[in-house]
Amino acid sequence: MMHRTFYWGKKATILFHGWKTSSWESYFVSLVVLFLSSVILQYISNLPILVSLYFPAIVPSNGACPAPDVPLIKKPESSISLRKRILRSMLFGVRVAIGYLLMLAVMSFNVGVLVAVVLGLVVGHFQFSNDITSYRYVLEKDVNGCSC
């Protein structure tokens, strides 16, 4: 039976008919798999290669503030090597696939599945987003401690 509202319970069909849980053990293992998949999604989303390709910050080497006309973020280079573009595209595909599969798992309407996915995303964000924050919000922060 396909649920149309949220429900609690150990019996759930996740993603396809072959992934059914009928005992607390299988339900718990499924929740752990979904939790780890969410953490992996956050890890892939915050990989340094993706950050450096999308947000290459300019940080002056002498510690001085950049000139007012020098942008803090470079425009993406059109001459990115083919190897990096392929790697970036493959990582994007994996990230999107995992994201959609997690979304479809949440659409099973099982509250435990929803909680496992959200907690995995939160834990992954907490664990892996420390370095990326400085790249994404470089415009809102000062560069090397100077107020520009």
C-alpha positions as CSV (number, residue, x, y, z in Angstrom):
1,M,0.0,0.0,0.0
2,M,1.3,3.4,-0.9
3,H,0.9,6.0,1.8
4,R,-0.3,9.5,1.0
5,T,0.3,11.0,4.4
6,F,3.2,10.7,6.9
7,Y,3.2,7.6,9.1
8,W,5.4,5.9,11.7
9,G,6.2,2.3,11.4
10,K,8.8,-0.3,10.6
11,K,7.0,-1.4,7.4
12,A,8.2,0.8,4.5
13,T,8.9,0.5,0.9
14,I,11.9,2.7,0.0
15,L,12.6,3.6,-3.6
16,F,11.5,0.2,-5.2
17,H,9.6,-2.9,-4.3
18,G,12.7,-4.9,-3.6
19,W,13.7,-2.5,-0.7
20,K,10.9,-3.3,1.8
21,T,11.4,-3.3,5.5
22,S,9.3,-5.6,7.7
23,S,11.3,-5.9,10.9
24,W,12.9,-3.4,13.2
25,E,16.4,-4.6,12.2
26,S,15.8,-4.1,8.4
27,Y,14.2,-0.7,9.1
28,F,17.1,0.4,11.2
29,V,19.7,-0.7,8.6
30,S,17.7,1.1,5.9
31,L,17.7,4.3,8.0
32,V,21.4,4.0,8.5
33,V,22.0,3.6,4.8
34,L,19.8,6.7,4.1
35,F,21.6,8.7,6.8
36,L,25.1,7.8,5.3
37,S,23.9,8.6,1.8
38,S,22.9,12.0,3.0
39,V,26.2,12.6,4.6
40,I,28.0,11.4,1.4
41,L,25.8,13.9,-0.6
42,Q,27.0,16.7,1.6
43,Y,30.6,15.6,1.3
44,I,30.4,15.5,-2.5
45,S,28.7,18.9,-2.5
46,N,31.6,20.4,-0.6
47,L,34.5,18.8,-2.4
48,P,37.4,21.3,-2.8
49,I,37.5,20.7,-6.5
50,L,34.0,21.9,-6.9
51,V,34.6,24.9,-4.6
52,S,37.8,26.0,-6.4
53,L,36.1,25.7,-9.8
54,Y,33.0,27.7,-8.9
55,F,34.4,30.1,-6.3
56,P,38.1,30.9,-6.9
57,A,38.6,33.7,-4.3
58,I,41.4,36.2,-4.8
59,V,43.3,36.6,-1.6
60,P,46.2,39.1,-1.6
61,S,49.5,37.5,-0.7
62,N,50.8,40.6,1.1
63,G,47.8,40.8,3.5
64,A,46.8,44.2,2.1
65,C,43.3,45.0,1.0
66,P,42.8,44.7,-2.7
67,A,42.1,47.8,-4.8
68,P,38.4,48.7,-4.9
69,D,38.2,47.8,-8.6
70,V,39.7,44.3,-8.1
71,P,36.9,41.7,-7.6
72,L,37.0,39.4,-4.7
73,I,35.8,36.5,-6.8
74,K,37.2,35.8,-10.3
75,K,34.9,35.2,-13.2
76,P,35.0,31.5,-14.2
77,E,37.7,30.8,-16.6
78,S,36.6,29.5,-20.0
79,S,39.9,27.7,-20.3
80,I,39.3,25.0,-17.6
81,S,41.0,21.8,-18.7
82,L,38.9,19.1,-20.3
83,R,39.9,16.7,-17.5
84,K,38.6,19.1,-14.8
85,R,35.4,19.7,-16.7
86,I,34.7,16.0,-17.0
87,L,35.5,15.4,-13.4
88,R,33.3,18.3,-12.3
89,S,30.5,17.0,-14.5
90,M,30.8,13.4,-13.2
91,L,30.7,14.7,-9.6
92,F,27.7,16.8,-10.5
93,G,25.9,13.8,-11.9
94,V,26.6,11.7,-8.9
95,R,25.5,14.5,-6.6
96,V,22.3,15.0,-8.5
97,A,21.5,11.3,-8.6
98,I,22.0,10.8,-4.9
99,G,19.9,13.9,-4.2
100,Y,17.0,12.7,-6.3
101,L,17.1,9.2,-4.8
102,L,17.0,10.7,-1.3
103,M,14.1,12.9,-2.3
104,L,12.3,9.9,-3.7
105,A,13.0,7.9,-0.5
106,V,11.5,10.7,1.6
107,M,8.4,10.5,-0.6
108,S,7.8,7.1,0.9
109,F,6.1,9.3,3.6
110,N,7.7,7.4,6.4
111,V,8.7,9.8,9.2
112,G,11.8,7.7,10.1
113,V,13.1,8.0,6.6
114,L,12.5,11.7,6.6
115,V,14.3,12.1,9.9
116,A,17.2,10.0,8.8
117,V,17.7,11.9,5.6
118,V,17.4,15.4,7.2
119,L,19.8,14.4,10.1
120,G,22.3,13.0,7.6
121,L,22.2,16.3,5.6
122,V,22.6,18.3,8.8
123,V,25.5,16.2,10.1
124,G,27.2,16.3,6.6
125,H,26.8,20.0,6.4
126,F,28.2,20.4,9.9
127,Q,31.1,18.1,9.2
128,F,32.1,19.2,5.7
129,S,31.0,22.8,5.2
130,N,33.7,24.6,7.3
131,D,36.0,25.3,4.3
132,I,33.4,26.1,1.8
133,T,31.8,28.8,3.8
134,S,34.8,31.1,3.4
135,Y,34.5,30.7,-0.3
136,R,30.8,31.2,-0.7
137,Y,30.6,34.2,1.6
138,V,33.9,35.9,0.8
139,L,32.1,39.0,-0.3
140,E,30.5,39.4,3.1
141,K,33.7,38.9,5.1
142,D,36.9,40.9,5.1
143,V,39.9,39.5,3.3
144,N,42.9,38.7,5.6
145,G,41.4,40.7,8.4
146,C,41.1,44.0,6.6
147,S,37.9,45.9,6.3
148,C,37.7,46.9,2.7
